[in-house]
Amino acid sequence: MRHTSTRHTSRTSRSRLLTGGALLAVLTAGGLGTVAANAANAADSPAPAAASASAVSGPAKGELTRTTHLTLAAATEAAQAAVDAAEKENQRVSVAVVDRNGNTLVTLRGDGAGPQSYESAERKAFTAVSWNAPTSELAKRLEQAPNLKDIPGTLFLGGGAPVTAQGAPVAGIGVAGAPSGDLDEKFARAGVAALGR
C-alpha cells in the first residue's frame, strides 16, 4: 500500500507540475499576444508627438544661408603662431581670435603681457572681422568718420587682422601689448599666415 500511495503521490505531483506548466505557458502566450496586439495598435495610430512635430514646417527654400567658421583647433594654432612671432622679437603680447560673429574663440596672454592687452586684443580682433579689414586701415577711416570709434566693442588701433575664406571674413585675430600698433599687426598677420600652411 505504501508503494501504491507513493505512485499516487508521484502522479499527483506530476499532474500538478504539468498542469502548472501548461497554465504558465498559456498565460505567457496570452501576455505576449496582448503585448503584440498593443504594439500593432500603437503602430497603426500615430503618436501625438510625431503628429505635432510633422505639423510644424521648417524654413522654406531660400530662407537659409550657410556660413564658414574657423575651427577651435585652427584658432588655437593661429593664436599660438602670433604669440611665437612676438616672442621671437622679445615682445610681450596678448592674442585673441574671434569667430565671424565676433565671439571669442581663443585668447592667449604671453608671459609678461600687460593687463590692458587682453581686452585690447579682443576688441581689435572684433573690429577686424566686423569690417573685414586690418585695424590699421580702419584707424585711417576715423578722419572721415570719427563716430566709428563710438561703436561698442571696437578698437581702431593697429593690431587686428581679418581671416578670410573665399573673400568673406570667417574670423579676426587681434594682438595687443607691443610698443606700436604696427608690431601688433605684424604678429596678427603671422597668425593669419599660419592658417595657410
KEVEX-502916 format. One record per residue (C-alpha): x, z, y. Coordinates in Angstrom, 1 decimal. Each point is the difference from the previous one (the first is absolute). Last residue first. Example, Ala and Ser with C-alpha at 12.3 -4.5 7.8 and 13.67 -1.06 7.14 Angstrom:
// KEVEX-502916
<X: 13.7, Z: 7.1, Y: -1.1>
<X: -1.4, Z: 0.7, Y: -3.4>
//
This chain:
// KEVEX-502916
<X: 50.3, Z: -44.3, Y: 76.5>
<X: -2.8, Z: -0.6, Y: 2.5>
<X: -1.1, Z: 3.7, Y: 0.1>
<X: 3.5, Z: 1.2, Y: 1.0>
<X: -0.2, Z: -2.3, Y: 3.1>
<X: -3.0, Z: 2.1, Y: 1.4>
<X: 2.0, Z: 3.2, Y: -0.4>
<X: 3.0, Z: -1.6, Y: 1.7>
<X: -2.4, Z: -1.1, Y: 2.8>
<X: -0.9, Z: 3.7, Y: 0.5>
<X: 3.8, Z: 0.8, Y: 0.3>
<X: 0.5, Z: -2.6, Y: 2.7>
<X: -3.2, Z: 1.2, Y: 1.7>
<X: 1.4, Z: 3.5, Y: 0.3>
<X: 3.3, Z: -1.4, Y: 1.3>
<X: -1.8, Z: -2.0, Y: 2.7>
<X: -2.2, Z: 3.0, Y: 0.8>
<X: 3.1, Z: 1.9, Y: 1.0>
<X: 1.8, Z: 3.3, Y: -0.8>
<X: -1.3, Z: 0.0, Y: -3.6>
<X: -2.9, Z: 2.3, Y: -0.8>
<X: -2.9, Z: -2.2, Y: -0.8>
<X: -0.8, Z: -2.7, Y: -2.6>
<X: -3.3, Z: -1.6, Y: -0.6>
<X: -1.0, Z: -2.4, Y: -2.8>
<X: -3.3, Z: -1.8, Y: 0.1>
<X: -2.1, Z: -1.4, Y: -2.9>
<X: -2.0, Z: -3.0, Y: -1.2>
<X: 0.0, Z: -2.1, Y: 3.1>
<X: -1.1, Z: -3.6, Y: -0.5>
<X: 2.4, Z: -3.0, Y: 0.1>
<X: -0.1, Z: -0.7, Y: -3.8>
<X: 1.1, Z: 3.6, Y: -0.5>
<X: 1.2, Z: 2.0, Y: 2.9>
<X: 1.9, Z: 3.3, Y: 0.6>
<X: -0.1, Z: 1.0, Y: 3.6>
<X: 2.9, Z: 1.6, Y: 1.8>
<X: 0.1, Z: 3.2, Y: 2.1>
<X: 3.1, Z: 1.4, Y: 1.7>
<X: -0.2, Z: -1.1, Y: 3.7>
<X: -2.4, Z: 2.1, Y: 2.0>
<X: -3.7, Z: -0.7, Y: 0.6>
<X: -1.4, Z: 3.0, Y: -1.9>
<X: -3.6, Z: -0.2, Y: -1.3>
<X: -2.2, Z: 2.7, Y: -1.6>
<X: -2.7, Z: -0.1, Y: 2.7>
<X: -0.1, Z: -3.1, Y: 2.3>
<X: 1.2, Z: 1.2, Y: 3.4>
<X: 3.3, Z: -2.0, Y: -0.2>
<X: -2.0, Z: -3.2, Y: 0.1>
<X: -1.1, Z: 1.0, Y: 3.5>
<X: 3.2, Z: -1.4, Y: 1.5>
<X: -1.1, Z: -3.6, Y: -0.7>
<X: 2.3, Z: -2.5, Y: 1.7>
<X: 3.1, Z: 2.2, Y: 0.1>
<X: -1.1, Z: 1.7, Y: -3.2>
<X: 0.5, Z: -3.3, Y: -1.8>
<X: 3.8, Z: 0.7, Y: -0.1>
<X: -0.6, Z: 3.0, Y: -2.2>
<X: -1.8, Z: -2.3, Y: -2.5>
<X: 3.2, Z: -2.0, Y: -0.5>
<X: 2.0, Z: 3.2, Y: -0.8>
<X: -2.9, Z: 1.1, Y: -2.2>
<X: 0.5, Z: -2.9, Y: -2.4>
<X: -3.2, Z: -2.0, Y: -0.4>
<X: -3.0, Z: 0.0, Y: -2.3>
<X: -2.1, Z: 1.7, Y: 2.8>
<X: -1.4, Z: 2.8, Y: -2.1>
<X: 2.9, Z: -0.1, Y: -2.5>
<X: 2.6, Z: 0.6, Y: 2.7>
<X: -2.0, Z: 2.7, Y: 1.8>
<X: -0.6, Z: 2.0, Y: -3.2>
<X: 3.7, Z: -0.2, Y: -1.0>
<X: 1.0, Z: 1.2, Y: 3.5>
<X: -2.5, Z: 2.8, Y: -0.2>
<X: 1.3, Z: 1.2, Y: -3.4>
<X: 3.6, Z: -0.1, Y: 1.2>
<X: -0.9, Z: 1.9, Y: 3.1>
<X: -1.7, Z: 2.7, Y: -2.0>
<X: 3.1, Z: 0.7, Y: -2.1>
<X: 2.6, Z: -0.6, Y: 2.7>
<X: -1.2, Z: 2.9, Y: 2.1>
<X: 1.5, Z: 2.6, Y: -2.4>
<X: 3.5, Z: -1.5, Y: 0.3>
<X: 1.6, Z: -1.6, Y: -3.1>
<X: 2.8, Z: 2.2, Y: -1.5>
<X: -0.3, Z: -1.4, Y: -3.5>
<X: -2.4, Z: -3.0, Y: 0.1>
<X: -3.7, Z: 0.6, Y: 0.1>
<X: -1.9, Z: -2.3, Y: -2.3>
<X: -3.7, Z: -0.9, Y: 0.5>
<X: -1.9, Z: -2.1, Y: -2.5>
<X: -3.5, Z: -1.5, Y: -0.2>
<X: -1.4, Z: 0.9, Y: 3.5>
<X: -3.3, Z: -1.6, Y: 0.8>
<X: 0.2, Z: -2.7, Y: 2.6>
<X: -2.7, Z: -2.2, Y: -1.6>
<X: 2.6, Z: -2.5, Y: -1.3>
<X: 2.0, Z: 2.8, Y: -1.5>
<X: 2.5, Z: 2.3, Y: 1.7>
<X: 3.7, Z: 0.5, Y: -0.6>
<X: 1.7, Z: 2.8, Y: 1.9>
<X: 3.7, Z: 0.6, Y: 0.5>
<X: 1.8, Z: 3.0, Y: 1.5>
<X: 3.5, Z: -0.4, Y: 1.5>
<X: 3.5, Z: 1.5, Y: 0.0>
<X: 2.5, Z: -2.7, Y: 0.8>
<X: 3.5, Z: -0.1, Y: -1.5>
<X: 0.0, Z: -3.8, Y: 0.0>
<X: -0.1, Z: -0.1, Y: -3.8>
<X: -2.7, Z: 2.7, Y: 0.2>
<X: -2.2, Z: -2.2, Y: 2.0>
<X: 0.1, Z: -2.8, Y: -2.5>
<X: -0.7, Z: 2.5, Y: -2.8>
<X: -3.0, Z: 1.4, Y: 1.8>
<X: -1.4, Z: -3.5, Y: 0.4>
<X: 0.6, Z: -0.9, Y: -3.6>
<X: -1.7, Z: 3.3, Y: -1.1>
<X: -3.1, Z: -0.9, Y: 2.0>
<X: -0.1, Z: -3.6, Y: -1.5>
<X: 0.3, Z: 1.3, Y: -3.5>
<X: -2.7, Z: 2.7, Y: 0.6>
<X: -2.4, Z: -2.7, Y: 1.4>
<X: 0.8, Z: -2.2, Y: -3.0>
<X: -0.8, Z: 2.8, Y: -2.5>
<X: -3.2, Z: 0.9, Y: 1.9>
<X: -1.2, Z: -3.6, Y: -0.2>
<X: -0.4, Z: -2.1, Y: 3.1>
<X: -3.6, Z: -1.2, Y: 0.5>
<X: -1.6, Z: -3.4, Y: 0.0>
<X: -3.5, Z: -0.5, Y: 1.1>
<X: -3.0, Z: -1.6, Y: -1.6>
<X: -3.3, Z: -0.7, Y: 1.8>
<X: -3.6, Z: 0.6, Y: -0.9>
<X: -3.2, Z: -1.3, Y: 1.5>
<X: 0.4, Z: -3.6, Y: -1.0>
<X: -2.1, Z: 0.3, Y: -3.1>
<X: -2.6, Z: 2.7, Y: 0.5>
<X: 0.9, Z: 3.6, Y: -0.2>
<X: -1.4, Z: 1.9, Y: -2.9>
<X: -3.6, Z: 0.4, Y: -1.1>
<X: -1.5, Z: 3.3, Y: -1.0>
<X: -2.8, Z: -0.6, Y: -2.6>
<X: 2.6, Z: -0.2, Y: -2.8>
<X: 1.0, Z: 3.5, Y: 0.7>
<X: -3.6, Z: 1.2, Y: 0.0>
<X: -0.7, Z: -1.5, Y: -3.4>
<X: 3.2, Z: 1.3, Y: -1.5>
<X: -0.8, Z: 3.5, Y: 1.2>
<X: -3.6, Z: -0.2, Y: -1.2>
<X: 1.2, Z: -1.0, Y: -3.5>
<X: -1.6, Z: -3.2, Y: -1.3>
<X: -2.6, Z: 0.2, Y: -2.8>
<X: 0.7, Z: -1.9, Y: -3.2>
<X: 3.4, Z: 1.7, Y: -0.7>
<X: -1.6, Z: 3.4, Y: 0.4>
<X: -2.7, Z: -0.9, Y: -2.5>
<X: 2.6, Z: -1.1, Y: -2.5>
<X: 2.0, Z: 3.2, Y: 0.6>
<X: -3.1, Z: 2.1, Y: -0.6>
<X: -0.8, Z: -1.9, Y: -3.2>
<X: 3.6, Z: 0.4, Y: -1.2>
<X: -0.1, Z: 3.7, Y: 0.8>
<X: -3.4, Z: 0.3, Y: -1.8>
<X: 1.3, Z: -1.9, Y: -3.0>
<X: 3.1, Z: 2.2, Y: -0.1>
<X: -2.2, Z: 3.1, Y: 0.0>
<X: -2.2, Z: -1.4, Y: -2.7>
<X: 3.0, Z: -0.9, Y: -2.1>
<X: 1.4, Z: 3.5, Y: 0.4>
<X: -3.3, Z: 1.6, Y: -0.8>
<X: -0.5, Z: -2.2, Y: -3.1>
<X: 3.6, Z: 0.7, Y: -1.2>
<X: -0.5, Z: 3.8, Y: 0.6>
<X: -3.2, Z: -0.1, Y: -2.0>
<X: 1.8, Z: -1.8, Y: -2.8>
<X: 2.8, Z: 2.6, Y: 0.0>
<X: -2.5, Z: 2.9, Y: 0.0>
<X: -1.9, Z: -1.5, Y: -2.9>
<X: 3.2, Z: -0.7, Y: -1.9>
<X: 1.3, Z: 3.5, Y: 0.6>
<X: -3.4, Z: 1.6, Y: -0.7>
<X: -0.3, Z: -2.0, Y: -3.3>
<X: 3.6, Z: 0.9, Y: -0.9>
<X: -0.7, Z: 3.6, Y: 0.6>
<X: -3.2, Z: -0.1, Y: -2.0>
<X: 1.7, Z: -1.9, Y: -2.8>
<X: 2.8, Z: 2.5, Y: -0.1>
<X: -2.6, Z: 2.9, Y: 0.0>
<X: -1.9, Z: -1.7, Y: -2.9>
<X: 3.2, Z: -0.6, Y: -1.9>
<X: 1.0, Z: 3.7, Y: 0.5>
<X: -3.6, Z: 0.9, Y: -1.1>
<X: 0.5, Z: -1.8, Y: -3.2>
<X: 3.4, Z: 1.6, Y: -0.8>
<X: -1.4, Z: 3.4, Y: 0.8>
<X: -2.7, Z: -0.7, Y: -2.4>
//
